[in-house]
Amino acid sequence: MKVTLLGTGTPEPYARRASSGYLLDIGDETLQFDCGGGSFGRLLEAGRRPTDLDRLFLSHLHSDHMLDYARLVHAIWDKGGVDLPVFGPAPIRTVSDRLFGSEGALFADLTARTEHAPSKEIWVERGGTLPRAWPAPDITEIAPGFEMPGDGWHLRSVEVPHAQPFLTCMGFRVDTPYASFVYSGDSGPCDALTTLAEGADVLVHMCFNLSQEARGPEWVAGSSGHLEIARTARDAGIRRVVLTHLRPHMDAPGVHQRIVSEMAEVFPGDIVIGEDLMVLEL
């Protein structure tokens, strides 16, 4: 199992960190979790092709977790790939229809690419056949508690607190006979995520702020700081925690050292500050 961090940032524009996106390679399969702005470019920087992906899982529909969704689906279509299986909470089907449907945001582009004579000629020269169908990602709307067996892996999900009741927000766990991966999505501390992460090899967890910066109970309830993550990791008994979803001020000199030092007083395992294009072998 191999984890590649494509985007470790937030919605804030920041050259160092794209928005959320993570690859999980298991045998011959590649799963992607979330597809925030900039993560598509990082996918290419990592030497990967859009058509390498076998499935996309979306934790929730905040823009910084799915803004590159249209780019990814369009690129796979443009390369003649199989329509991508996509698993995410409602209303991802409506979002897809409003992007790729006959009256969707991309209707002018898709009409031109499939009906303009030179575009059709180029498509045939590249190995395509006519008539050319529009992209149609294979959408499955899922809810917390969704499980999926794969070839040598098993995925589970739980609801995590973040932006309810406006969005359904989920965390995921993938187990193989050799390693286990947990992704918090965006989450405040909660028993469901702690239970999901029990004994995992790695927990990739959003860290939107330093714990001391929390503006009140509602803030903490939906967005974990570094000490909340340390307690979750300790209580779950995981081996390694990777902090992601970091804001620009958290990369200031000395802040990483402070985060690791304060977390280490709570959690005895490995603590990693995630960076775009970091690769973890499990």
Backbone torsions as a table, in degrees:
resi	resn	phi	psi	omega
1	MET	NA	134.6	179.8
2	LYS	-132.9	133.7	178.5
3	VAL	-110.8	129.6	174.3
4	THR	-119.3	123.3	178.4
5	LEU	-86.0	109.0	179.6
6	LEU	-83.1	-44.1	-178.7
7	GLY	-138.9	127.5	-174.7
8	THR	-121.6	18.6	-176.1
9	GLY	-109.4	-158.2	-173.4
10	THR	-122.5	-167.8	174.1
11	PRO	-68.7	-15.4	-175.9
12	GLU	-67.0	132.9	177.1
13	PRO	-63.6	123.5	-172.2
14	TYR	-158.9	114.6	-174.1
15	ALA	-60.4	-31.9	-176.4
16	ARG	-70.7	-31.3	-171.8
17	ARG	-133.7	119.4	169.1
18	ALA	-75.4	168.2	175.8
19	SER	-74.3	175.2	-164.1
20	SER	-58.9	131.5	172.9
21	GLY	-171.3	136.8	-174.1
22	TYR	-145.1	134.8	175.0
23	LEU	-103.6	143.0	174.0
24	LEU	-129.0	112.5	177.9
25	ASP	-96.8	124.5	178.7
26	ILE	-131.2	107.8	-176.9
27	GLY	59.8	-124.1	-179.4
28	ASP	-93.5	4.6	-177.0
29	GLU	-107.6	147.3	175.6
30	THR	-126.0	120.7	176.7
31	LEU	-106.4	140.8	172.5
32	GLN	-114.8	137.4	175.9
33	PHE	-112.9	115.9	-179.6
34	ASP	66.3	159.5	-169.0
35	CYS	-153.0	58.0	-176.8
36	GLY	-73.7	171.7	-178.0
37	GLY	-57.4	129.3	-179.2
38	GLY	92.4	-17.3	-176.9
39	SER	-69.5	-28.2	177.9
40	PHE	-64.6	-43.9	177.0
41	GLY	-61.4	-39.0	178.2
42	ARG	-65.3	-35.2	176.2
43	LEU	-56.9	-44.5	179.0
44	LEU	-68.4	-40.2	178.4
45	GLU	-61.9	-31.0	178.9
46	ALA	-75.5	0.6	-180.0
47	GLY	80.4	18.9	-177.8
48	ARG	-105.9	156.3	178.0
49	ARG	-106.3	145.5	176.1
50	PRO	-54.3	-35.0	-178.8
51	THR	-73.6	-4.7	174.6
52	ASP	-71.3	-21.7	-172.3
53	LEU	-75.4	138.4	176.9
54	ASP	-101.4	-31.6	179.8
55	ARG	-154.3	150.0	172.8
56	LEU	-120.9	129.3	175.7
57	PHE	-114.9	129.4	179.2
58	LEU	-109.3	126.9	-177.7
59	SER	-76.9	-35.9	175.9
60	HIS	-166.9	174.3	-168.8
61	LEU	-108.0	30.1	164.3
62	HIS	-64.5	145.7	-174.4
63	SER	-59.6	-34.5	-177.5
64	ASP	-74.7	3.0	174.4
65	HIS	-116.6	-3.4	-179.3
66	MET	-152.6	15.5	-176.6
67	LEU	-68.7	-27.9	177.2
68	ASP	-89.6	8.9	178.4
69	TYR	-58.5	-46.8	-179.8
70	ALA	-62.6	-41.3	179.8
71	ARG	-62.6	-42.6	-178.5
72	LEU	-65.4	-48.7	-179.2
73	VAL	-62.8	-42.5	-179.3
74	HIS	-64.1	-40.9	-178.7
75	ALA	-66.7	-40.1	177.0
76	ILE	-62.8	-44.0	177.6
77	TRP	-61.0	-44.1	-177.4
78	ASP	-64.6	-27.4	177.8
79	LYS	-89.8	3.6	177.7
80	GLY	77.5	20.1	-178.8
81	GLY	-76.8	169.2	176.6
82	VAL	-71.3	142.0	178.5
83	ASP	-55.1	130.4	-171.7
84	LEU	-71.3	127.4	169.9
85	PRO	-70.1	125.3	-175.7
86	VAL	-123.6	130.5	-179.7
87	PHE	-123.2	118.7	-179.5
88	GLY	-163.7	166.3	-178.4
89	PRO	-71.8	156.6	172.6
90	ALA	-59.7	145.2	7.6
91	PRO	-102.3	53.9	-177.7
92	ILE	-62.3	-29.5	177.1
93	ARG	-66.3	-41.9	177.9
94	THR	-65.2	-42.5	177.3
95	VAL	-56.8	-46.1	-178.9
96	SER	-63.8	-43.2	178.8
97	ASP	-61.7	-36.9	-177.8
98	ARG	-79.8	-8.5	171.5
99	LEU	-95.1	-50.5	-167.4
100	PHE	-112.0	-0.5	-179.6
101	GLY	-74.9	174.1	-175.5
102	SER	-62.1	-24.0	176.4
103	GLU	-118.6	23.7	-177.0
104	GLY	-80.6	175.5	-176.2
105	ALA	-59.5	-28.6	-177.1
106	LEU	-100.7	16.3	-173.6
107	PHE	-62.4	-36.8	-178.1
108	ALA	-67.0	-44.9	177.7
109	ASP	-60.8	-47.7	-175.4
110	LEU	-69.1	-35.8	176.1
111	THR	-62.6	-45.6	-179.5
112	ALA	-63.2	-43.4	-175.9
113	ARG	-69.3	-24.0	-177.3
114	THR	-103.6	-10.0	-177.3
115	GLU	-122.7	-22.7	179.3
116	HIS	-70.6	127.1	-172.2
117	ALA	-55.8	-48.9	178.7
118	PRO	-61.3	-36.9	178.2
119	SER	-64.0	-39.8	177.8
120	LYS	-66.1	-38.2	178.6
121	GLU	-64.0	-43.3	178.3
122	ILE	-62.4	-41.1	179.9
123	TRP	-60.9	-43.8	179.5
124	VAL	-66.8	-40.9	177.8
125	GLU	-59.7	-30.2	-180.0
126	ARG	-85.3	4.1	176.0
127	GLY	103.2	2.2	-179.5
128	GLY	-80.9	168.5	177.7
129	THR	-121.6	157.0	179.6
130	LEU	-111.3	152.0	-4.8
131	PRO	-69.4	151.6	-177.5
132	ARG	-92.6	119.5	179.5
133	ALA	-74.3	156.3	175.8
134	TRP	-78.8	159.1	176.7
135	PRO	-60.7	140.7	-177.9
136	ALA	-145.2	76.6	179.7
137	PRO	-54.6	144.4	-176.6
138	ASP	-85.4	95.4	-170.0
139	ILE	-89.2	131.1	168.0
140	THR	-125.1	113.5	176.5
141	GLU	-80.3	128.7	-174.7
142	ILE	-121.7	161.2	177.8
143	ALA	-127.7	160.9	177.1
144	PRO	-52.7	139.3	-173.1
145	GLY	99.2	-9.3	177.1
146	PHE	-59.1	136.8	175.0
147	GLU	-129.4	153.0	179.9
148	MET	-148.2	123.1	172.6
149	PRO	-85.0	140.0	174.8
150	GLY	-122.5	-167.5	179.1
151	ASP	-82.7	92.1	-178.9
152	GLY	84.7	12.3	177.6
153	TRP	-146.9	161.6	179.5
154	HIS	-142.3	128.7	-179.7
155	LEU	-106.4	138.9	173.8
156	ARG	-130.1	161.1	-179.5
157	SER	-143.0	156.8	174.3
158	VAL	-140.1	162.0	171.5
159	GLU	-80.8	138.6	176.1
160	VAL	-125.6	149.6	-176.7
161	PRO	-82.1	125.5	177.8
162	HIS	-153.5	-64.8	-174.3
163	ALA	-131.9	27.0	177.6
164	GLN	-70.3	148.5	5.4
165	PRO	-90.5	10.1	-173.6
166	PHE	-78.5	-32.7	179.9
167	LEU	-132.2	145.8	166.9
168	THR	-82.9	128.0	-173.6
169	CYS	-124.9	133.2	-170.9
170	MET	-133.4	149.8	167.1
171	GLY	-111.8	155.1	-175.5
172	PHE	-128.3	150.6	171.3
173	ARG	-132.7	137.0	174.8
174	VAL	-123.6	124.2	178.6
175	ASP	-112.0	139.5	168.1
176	THR	-125.1	172.8	176.6
177	PRO	-63.7	-13.9	-171.8
178	TYR	-114.0	-24.8	-174.8
179	ALA	-160.4	164.3	-180.0
180	SER	-137.9	140.4	-176.0
181	PHE	-125.6	133.4	176.2
182	VAL	-126.8	135.2	177.8
183	TYR	-123.7	124.2	-173.9
184	SER	-74.8	-14.6	-162.3
185	GLY	63.3	-141.7	168.0
186	ASP	-106.0	126.0	-171.7
187	SER	-154.0	137.9	162.0
188	GLY	-79.3	172.9	179.3
189	PRO	-64.8	136.9	179.1
190	CYS	-158.7	150.5	-179.0
191	ASP	-62.9	-34.9	-176.9
192	ALA	-62.9	-42.7	179.5
193	LEU	-70.0	-40.2	178.2
194	THR	-59.7	-43.7	178.7
195	THR	-65.7	-42.9	179.4
196	LEU	-59.0	-36.1	-173.5
197	ALA	-87.0	-0.5	-173.6
198	GLU	-53.5	122.9	174.8
199	GLY	71.8	12.1	-176.3
200	ALA	-71.4	155.3	176.7
201	ASP	-73.9	-36.7	179.8
202	VAL	-147.4	140.2	172.7
203	LEU	-120.3	115.7	174.1
204	VAL	-93.9	114.0	-168.1
205	HIS	-127.5	135.5	175.2
206	MET	-65.3	138.1	177.2
207	CYS	-133.5	86.8	-170.2
208	PHE	-78.6	-17.4	-177.5
209	ASN	-161.9	164.9	166.2
210	LEU	-70.6	143.7	-174.7
211	SER	-57.4	-34.7	-178.0
212	GLN	-69.6	-11.4	-179.0
213	GLU	-90.3	-5.3	-177.1
214	ALA	-57.6	138.2	-173.7
215	ARG	-95.6	5.7	179.5
216	GLY	150.3	175.7	-175.4
217	PRO	-58.6	-39.0	-178.3
218	GLU	-66.5	-35.9	177.4
219	TRP	-62.0	-50.2	-178.8
220	VAL	-63.7	-36.4	-175.6
221	ALA	-59.8	-31.1	-174.2
222	GLY	-113.1	-3.8	-176.2
223	SER	-149.9	108.1	-175.4
224	SER	-71.8	140.6	166.2
225	GLY	-94.8	-179.3	-171.0
226	HIS	-65.6	-33.8	-178.9
227	LEU	-76.8	-34.4	174.1
228	GLU	-61.8	-40.7	178.0
229	ILE	-64.7	-40.3	178.8
230	ALA	-59.9	-41.2	179.7
231	ARG	-69.1	-39.6	175.9
232	THR	-60.2	-46.3	-178.7
233	ALA	-63.7	-41.8	178.8
234	ARG	-63.6	-48.4	-175.9
235	ASP	-67.3	-29.1	179.3
236	ALA	-83.1	-15.1	179.6
237	GLY	67.8	36.9	-179.4
238	ILE	-82.5	168.2	-177.3
239	ARG	-92.0	-36.6	-175.7
240	ARG	-145.5	136.6	174.5
241	VAL	-117.3	136.0	179.1
242	VAL	-116.8	121.7	179.7
243	LEU	-87.8	133.8	179.5
244	THR	-140.8	-176.4	-179.1
245	HIS	60.8	44.6	-174.6
246	LEU	-91.5	139.3	179.1
247	ARG	-86.6	157.9	-174.7
248	PRO	-55.3	-39.7	-177.0
249	HIS	-67.0	-16.5	180.0
250	MET	-78.6	-7.1	174.9
251	ASP	-98.1	9.0	178.5
252	ALA	-65.6	154.7	-179.2
253	PRO	-52.8	131.0	175.9
254	GLY	87.8	-15.5	-175.5
255	VAL	-71.6	-41.3	178.2
256	HIS	-59.1	-43.8	-179.8
257	GLN	-62.2	-39.8	178.3
258	ARG	-64.2	-44.9	-179.8
259	ILE	-58.1	-50.2	-177.3
260	VAL	-64.8	-42.1	-178.9
261	SER	-62.6	-46.0	-177.7
262	GLU	-71.5	-36.8	177.4
263	MET	-66.7	-36.6	-178.0
264	ALA	-64.1	-21.4	176.0
265	GLU	-72.5	-16.2	-177.7
266	VAL	-110.6	-43.0	-172.7
267	PHE	-115.8	124.0	-174.9
268	PRO	-86.8	-4.7	-176.8
269	GLY	-85.2	-168.8	179.9
270	ASP	-74.0	137.9	179.5
271	ILE	-122.4	121.8	-176.1
272	VAL	-123.1	130.1	171.0
273	ILE	-87.4	113.0	-175.6
274	GLY	-66.8	149.0	174.4
275	GLU	-136.0	148.1	176.3
276	ASP	-55.2	135.1	178.3
277	LEU	75.4	7.6	172.2
278	MET	-66.0	139.5	179.9
279	VAL	-119.2	131.6	178.7
280	LEU	-118.4	124.1	175.6
281	GLU	-95.5	129.5	-178.5
282	LEU	-117.8	NA	NA
